[in-house]
């Protein structure tokens, strides 16, 4: 089984099992790809990766693929091509993938992407109870060439970050060194007291030396405070470098990233980043200080007594053995704990966002039970990690105490043979702590560095997803986008599913007022999201003023076309803060009031105690749904956008307010306005109506023209 280790790839998040299995097969044939890249290629979503997604991805890498439905007789076939991917249903109904590596008499060697299982043998009966019968075979074509994607950034990539803080590192190391020197002087004072001052009754000298040492201890306290203070400063600066760079990167990721990952999985990386910071700070002290102290103290101890020093060195192989013994368990336990924490975060965030629905359905107990289960699972995994860590610490303590005991025993024998004084023995024993403690610090780096390695791997899977602003696009000025929007032969599907848009052709002229209607699921929202480049069409193209949308800078595009979703989102802060978000330059107070008047929200704001300075909490929960919608419409009117897309953005309004608001919007001759509406009263006011059904445009024209046809639109109106 050791021969398979080099091909093993662990999943990072729960939904990565499919792409991790694919990565193992690819690695077997000499190609290495990051899971982030494979997720993107396989179109992994919140449900995981489909078998079709795995096959399409493998085929794009020049592999032949074949999926079959079989039974256990498959494993009796001679020369069965290995490895292959097997789809399984694990305990609890979890859909999962294994990589079948080899087949023994009664056992099958599998690679489970779950790192807590890794490569293992399972009996055929157990495999049969889990296997869904689906097997995916992959083999390279004659034209296949192995590809090695750029390696992930290792912990060494943080060295430049540390070098930026060299001033702090030097001062922390210097303070720690001075603390150690004073402690060593204290140990030698003990030797002198026992061997010289007490036998010779040198009381006056003893008092002077004691006073001098007391002054040194004052400085030691100051140096200790300085060291701890600077360590806090260093930790905060590393947090800025690592955590904020992660957050900045997350903000720049495309919508497809957020559509395929749970919020908890993204947020849990912040905890992971803290493990990296802790490991880096500890590494600095160990590399720059502990190693120096171990070498210096080793020399001092050898000078003090060679025999005792060689006994001391005998403990080092024991410490190394303890480290080696716990490497694998810590790696698995770290991964388990981090995954469980991500799932717990996701469950809590989901329920807090849906608390109104939970209350309305009186389902607090059921939802609490789900979180309770996730929390208990996290506690178990955290407990297992702490239990293992505590066991390792206990073994290390036993080695240290055993070493002290042996040193005292051998030292006492040396004292009885007059080869060592009592003061020298006591001093050696005191100095031993200053040799063993930094040695243990170096050894303890093992667990921290392992945690950091796992955390870094999880962070990398986000950093390896390209920012949507990485690609340089030629069109960078809004003036270049003044012209018609054309959707030409556009088809789109989510993942490898059925097309939700099919051969769409549409032209929207500047200043046009357009309504898109159709039954739920007809593709209306998907269509308009293509206009702001949230997603890109699988076929066809979208152009603005004859410029392909893929050539337009995304920030410029979204400043030109503003998408206002059905579910309005307001941020904590004042009403004014929310209205100013994404504003065009030089917005005046009169512009602000005008926008609020057009959005029919001005009177509501004036009735509030602090008016525009009224504080809103998270998501503006103190406002009604209609008020929130009108505020987001006012915010859109203050943006520089010349094209406004309202995706059911007036659904929370009463018919009278909605009618007035829509009439206001119709007067904006300088803006192109697209409504997605279920209420067909809006369609009557616009000069063009598009009717969609099953991802296709089936009718278009004015309200009166479509009524006259007496087809789908006519039926929608009458129903």
C-alpha positions, 0 to 999 in steps of 0.5 A: 500500500505504500506504493500508492501513497505518492498518488493520494490526494485528500479532499479539502471540503466535503464536496471535493471527494469527486475531484479529489478522486479524479486528481488521484487518477490523473496523478497515476498517469503523471498529471497534477492539478489543484482541486480548485482548478478541477472543481471549476472544470468539473462544475462542482456545486453544492451537491458535489461533482456529477459523474458526467462532470468527472468524465467531461473533465477527464476527456478535456485532458485527453482521456477516454472515459466510460461509465458503467452500471455493474455488480460485484461480478465486475471484480472477477473480470481478469485484467480489469483496468485500474485505477477506476472511480467507484460511486458509493453511498456511505453510512448516513446516505452521504454520496461519495467516491472511492478510487479502486486501486487493486483487488485482492482475494477477499479485499479491495484496496481503495483510496478514500478522498476523506483524509481520515480514511486515506488508503485502506483495504476493505472486505468485498462485502463491505464494499458491496454494501456501499457501492451504487454500482456505478464505475467510471473508467478512464485511460489516456489516449495515444495523444495524451501528455502529462501536465503538471500544474504549478505547485501550491504555495507551501509554508515557505511562501510566508518567509517574505511576509516574515522578512518584512517584520525583521525589525520586530523579529530581531527585537523579540529575539534580543529580548528573549536572549537577555531573559535567558542570560539573566536566568543563567546568571541566576543559576550560577548564583545558586552554585556560588551560594552553595559552594562558596558563600555559605561555607566561607560565611561571606554574608556581606558579599552575599547581600551585595550579589543578591541585590545586584541580581534583584536589579537584573530580575527587574530588567528580566521582567521588563524584557519579558513584557517587551517580548510578549508585547512585541509578539502580540504586535507581530501576530497582528501584523501577520493577521493583516498580511494573511487574513486580510489578503484572504478576505481581499481575494474572496471579494474578487472571486467570481459569482460561480465560486460563491454559488458552489461553496457553503458560506461556512466553508469560506468563513472557516478559513479565517480560523485556519489562517490563525493556525498559520499565524501561530505557527509562523510566530512560534517558528520565528522564536524557535529558529532565531532563538531556541536553536541558538539557546540549545547550542549555547546551553549545550556548550555550557552544560558540556563545560559544566560536566561531560558525563551528565551532558552525554546523558542529557543528549540521550533524551533527544532520540526519544523526543524524535521518536515521539514526534515521528509516532504522532505525525500521521495521527495529527495530520488526520485529526487536524483535517477532521477538526477543520472540516467539522468546523466548516460544516458547523459554521455553515449550519449556524449561518444557514439557520441564522439567515433563515430564523424568520422561517424557522420561527414561522414554522415552529421548527426551532427544535428540529433545526437546533437538533441539526446544529446540535449534531454538527456541534457534537461531531465537532466537539468529538473531533476536537476532543480526539485532537486534544486527547492525542496532543495531551498524550504526546505532551504527557510522554514528553513530560515523562521523558523530561522528568525521567531525564532530570531523575537520571541526571540527579542520580548520576550527579549524586554518584559523582558528588559522592566520588568528589568528581562534582560539587553539590553546587555544580550539580544543582546548577547543572540541574537548573541549567538543564531546564534552559536546554530542555525547554527550547529543545521542546519548543523546537519539537512542539513546532511539529504539531503547529506546523502540521496544523499550519500545513493543513490550514495552508492547503485549505487556504490555497484551495481558495487562493488558487481560484482566479480573481475575476479581475485578473484577466485584462480586458480592452474596454475600460471606459463607460463611454465605449458602451453607449449603444444597443445590447445584443444577445446572439444565439445564447445558450446556458446551463448550470454545471453539466445539466440541461440548458436553462437558456436555449438559442436566445436572440434579443436586441435592447436599444438605448433608452428602451423600457423592456419587461421579461415575463414567463413562468417560474424557472423559464430562465428570466433571471439567468438571462439578465445575469449574463448581462452583468457577466455573473456567468458566461454563456456556453454558446453564443455571445452578448455584445454591448455597442458591438463589444463582446462582453468578455472584452469589457472590464467587469467593474466598468460593465457593472457600473454601466449595467446595474442588477437589482435582485428580488431580495434586497440587501442592506448593510448595517449603518445609516440609511445614507451609508446604504444609499451612497454605496456604489454611487456615481461621483459628485452626488449632491443632496438634491440628487439623493432626494430626487432618487428617493422621490422616484423610488417612493421612499422619501416620505418613509425616510422623513417619518423616521426619527433620524431620517437619513441618519437612521441606523439600520441593523444587519440586513435592515431587519427593522424595515419592511420588505417593500421599504428595503426594495425601494431603498435598493431602487433609490441606490440603483438610481444614484449609481452611474449605470445607464442600464437598470435591471429590476429582477422582481424588485417591486414584488414587495410593494402594494399595487398603488405604490408599485404603479407610481414607482414604475411610472417614475421609472418610465420618465427616465429617458436617459436610462434603459430599464429591464423589468423581470415581473410576474405582475403583468401590470408592469408589462402594460407600461413598457414599450416592449415585452418578452415572453419566455418559456423553458429557456426560450423566447416564444413571443415578443412585442408590445402589450397590445400586439401580444394581446391581439395574438391571443397566445401565451401572453394573452393566457398569462394576462387572463390567468 
